[in-house]
Amino acid sequence: MRETHDACHIAIPARDLDEAVEFYVFGLGAKLARRYADRVTFDFFGDQLVCHLCDDVPSDAVAYPRHFGVSFARAEDFDRLVRLVENRKLRTLSGPSVRFEGTAEQHRTVFLADPSNNVLEFKNYDDPRLQY
């Protein structure tokens, strides 16, 4: 159903749009698509991420039940992201680590928090068929 030119749309709260731009563009390397007084839109690994200016942001960075991110098909892409996180000293909540070790769902993962405490997970499954 989804074509490669389609984008998933994700909208999250942001307490400060400058902080959001700093984290997503200069931290993670997302591309700034549009900016308005009340929101900023990014090309986030090929999908659309919109940070809406909001006073009601999470007080803590808690991964469950709500988080988002990228499940990389290629291990080298995950490795590149981890190096970027380490080099730019982005705030990690856990990882990089291996989850579900010894099972069919074994994968490497790293959890990050943006300046508004939205949680992101990046991962790479040993078995690429489990990416979805």
Secondary structure, 3 states (H helix, E strand, C coil): CCCCCCCCEEEEEECCHHHHHHHHHHHCCCEEEEECCCEEEEEECCEEEEEEECCCCCCCCCCCCCCEEEECCCHHHHHHHHHHHHHCCCCEEEEEEEECCCCCCCEEEEEEECCCCCEEEEEEECCHHHHC
